[in-house]
Amino acid sequence: MTVIVRDIRPADLEAWVAVRRAALPYMVTTAEQVAFDLATAHPDKKYRQLVAEEDGEIIGTAQVGFSYDTPEPGQAFCNPYTRPDRLGRGAGSLLLSTAEGYLAEAGAVAVHTWVLDEPANREFARRRGYEASRPAHFLHLDLANGTLPSRQEVPADVELLTAADFADDPRPLFEADAETTADEPSDTPTDLTDYEDWLNHTWRHPGLDRELTSVAVVDGVVASFSAATTDGLTRYSTGMTGTRRAYRGRGLAKLVKNDSLHRARAAGYTDAYTGNDAGNGPMLAVNSWFGYEICATEVRHVRTFA
């Protein structure tokens, strides 16, 4: 049996999703989202989706490209995943080596990858020249059987809306997203400056649920938001919860996230997921207040090209 690596084809979408759900069940992934990400990728991202195929069966996947929206040039990424029941067949190694060759030729200075915090996975990365950096947690909340905090009273100067209310002009959400994203802990900071690109890849993303994305507005300004992504069935994920600098310390992050979670449960979603940098104490405390529990940990690794 021989494993080969190639670019994804339309017929591979469902198999891609099956691999990702098996290897990383804490993330919301759909075939529509995978196809959208590839079709709308910014040219500077040089984005590829690779699959590892063994005798006609897709057993591994990898997302490969450049972090084009960071001020640091040459920062690339590769995130390979293999079906847990198909480990040990060389798929992960072949995906990674294929991606590294492509990225090096395209001008990468460094390649970043996320590795599940398990001995075998960390050893896999170490043997291939990757050094561990910052950890991050996946968290899960049982919406069907858990108990959410009661809805909070909305302060008199706060208006609670949804992203759907900004359908005619989402720029205020872009501005809030840009400011809060800039403050996110990261090895490769993100600089959101291109509104049209944000419209294409965030606002129009098929996973974004505008009705479940809650927004707090203070004196006409978007002060805080909690972005929701869903699979349209049972799985809900918080893409980003952020509060602009001038409005922090008022409990607005709890307010918008609580509102979004209540909306999600009412809409029939049963499982809520989110992710946190392990060093982001304030947001981890917020999620603990909701009842989220850590269900897995990833560690970011980096390999620098000489």
N, C-alpha and C positions, 0 to 999 in steps of 0.2 A: 504494500500500500504506500502510495506516494502523496506527500503534501505539497501543494503548489500555492503560491500567493499571486493574486491578481486584483484588479480594480473591481469594485462592486458593479453588478448589472441590475436592471430593474427586477428581474426574476428572483434576485437574492434578498429582497427587502425583508420578507417575513422571516427568512432564515437568519438574517442579521439581527433582527429584533429578538429572536429566540435565543441566540448566543448571548446577547447583552443581558437579557432578563435572567438567564441562568447564571451568568458570571457575576452580575451586578444587579441584583433584584431591588436595590434601594433607589434606583433611578427610574424615572418615567420615560419610557422609550416606545415610540410607535413607528410603523413603517412610513406613515405620512411625514413625520418629523425628520426621519433619516433622509428621505428623498428631498425634502425642502432644504435641509442643511447643505446638501451637495449642489442642488440646482441654483441656490442663491448665494453661494460663497463669494466673498469679496475676492477679486483677482489677486490682491496682495497676500491673501491667506494661503494661496497655492495648495488648496485643500484636496486631499484624496481620502477615499474610504477604501481600505483594502480588506480582502477576505482571504482566509486560509481554507483551501478546499482539499478534501481527501476523498478520492474515489466518488466525486460528484456531490459530496456532503460538505456543507459549510460548517467548519468546526471552530473557527476563530475570526475575529474582526479587529480592525485598527483604524482609528481616526488619526490623520496625519496632516500637519500643516504648520503655518507660521502664526505667531501672535502679532498680527499686523497693527493692532491698536494699542501697542505699548511703546513708550519712548525709547526702549532699549532695542536696537536693531539686532536681527539675526536670531531671535528667540523662537525656537520651534517646539513642537509637541508631537508626541506619539503615544497613544493610549491603546495598547493591545489587550485583548481579552480572549481567552479560550474557554470553550464549554468545559465545565468541571469534569464531565465524564469522558473528555477527550484529551486530558492532560498527558504529557509525556510523549507526545508524538512529533514534537518539534515545531508545532504551529506557531507558538509564541516567539521562539527564536527566529524563525523565518520571517514572520511579520515585522519584528523589530529590525532585523538586519536589512530588509528591503526598504523599510521606512528611513532608516539612517542613511543608506546610500542615496536615496532620493533627496533627503533634506540637506545632506552635505554638499551635494552637487548644486543645489539651489541656493547655497550661501548661508546655511545655518551656522551659528556660532555655538549654540548650546541646544540640547534637546531635553525637554522636561516630560516626565511621565508620572502618573499616579500609580502607586503599588499598594495593593491590599496589605495591611499590617499583619502578615503571617510569615513565619520563618522561611518557607519554601519560596514565596514570592519575593521577599527581600533579598534572599540569596541569589535568585535569578537575576535581579537588577544589579547586585554587587558584582557578580561574575562578568557582567557586560559593561562594567566601567561606570555605573551610575552611583552617585553619592546621595545619601538621604538628606532631605531638607525638612520642611515643615509638615506636621501631621494635620489631618482634618477628619472630622467625624461625620458619619451618616447617622441620622436619628429617625426613629419611627414613632408614630402616634396612632393608636387604635381608635379611629373615629367612630367605628360601629359600636364598640363596647366600652370605650373609655368615657371619662367625664371631663368635659371642657369647663374651664372657668366661666362663670356667668358673664353675659355681655356687660361691659362697663358703661357707665353713664358718660355720654359724650360731652366734653366741656362746652361751655356756652360759645366760646370763640372758635370752635372747631366744627367743620362740616365734613361728614363722613360720606364719601362717594365711592364709585367703582371706576375702573379704567374705562368701562363702556361709556361713562359720562364724558370722556375726552375724545370720543370718536371723531369729532370734527376738527380738533386741534390737540394732538397728543404731545406737542412740544413741551408743555410744562412737566409732563412725566419724564421726558427725555432729560431735561435739565436736572430734575431731582435724581434720576438714575445716574447721571454723569457725576454729580457731586458725591453721592454716597458710594459709588463704585470706586472712586479715587481714594477713598479712605479704607477700603477693604484690605486686610492683611494679605500680602501676596509676594512671591518671589519675582513676578513679572507684573508690575503695576499696570493697570488699564487706564488709558486716557481716552474717554469717549468725547470726541469732538465733531464727528460726522453724523449730522442728524439724518440724512438720507440713508446712510448705512444702518443706523439704528432702526429706522422705520422698516427697512427690508429684513433685518435679521432678528429683531426683538418684537417690535409692534405687530408685524405681520406673521410672526411665527405661529404655525398651527397648534403648538402646544400651549400658547398663552391663552388663559381663560380670563377674558376681560371682565366678565360678570363676577368672577370670584376674586379678582384683584382689587383689594380695598385701598382707598386713598384718603388721607386726612388733609384737609385744606384749612389753612389759617389765614384769615384776612386776604383771601383770594390767591394765596400761594400754596402750591403743593409742598407740604411739610414732611410727610411720611407716607410710605406705601408698603404694601406686601404683595408681591407679584406671585400669581398662582399659575402653575402649569398642571395639566391633567392629561389622562389618556382617553378621556371621554367616557370612561366606564366606571371604574372603582378607585383608581389611584390618583392621588393629588400630591403635588409637591410645591413647596415654597421655593421659587426661583431666586428671590431676593427680598429681604425686608430691610428697608433703609430709612433713616431720618436725616434730614438736612441739618447741617451743623448748628444753625441758629435756633433749632427747635428741639435739640436733644435735652434729655433730663426731665421731660414732661410726661413720659409714659406713652408716647404716641406709637412706638413700635408695638407695644402690647395691644394697644387699642386696634390698630389696623389688622394685625395678625389674628387677633381673637375674632374680629368681625369676619375675616376671610375664612377662618376655620369653621365658624358657625354656618356660613353660607355653604361651604363645601359639604358639611354633614347633611344639611337640609336638602342639598342637590343629590344625595345618595352616595357620595364618596365614602369609602370605608377605611381606607388606609392613607395616612398623611406622612410624607417624608420631607426631610430637609437636610441641609449640610452646613457644617460650621467649621471654620478654622479652629484648631484646638486651642489657640491662644486668644480667641475672641470671647473672653469671659462674659461680658455683658449680654451677648446674644445667646450664649449657652445657658445663662441664668434665665433669660426670657423663655427659652424653649423648655427648660426644666419646669418652669411655672405652669406651662401648658400640659405637661405630662409626657413630653417626648423622652425617649430613652435611646441611648447610643446602641446602634445595632451592628456597626462595623466601623473600622478606622482605615483610612488610606494615608500613605506617606508620600509626599512629593519627592521625586528623585530627579537629579539632573546629571547629564553627561556633557562635558565641555569638549568641543572639538579642538585639537591642537592646531 
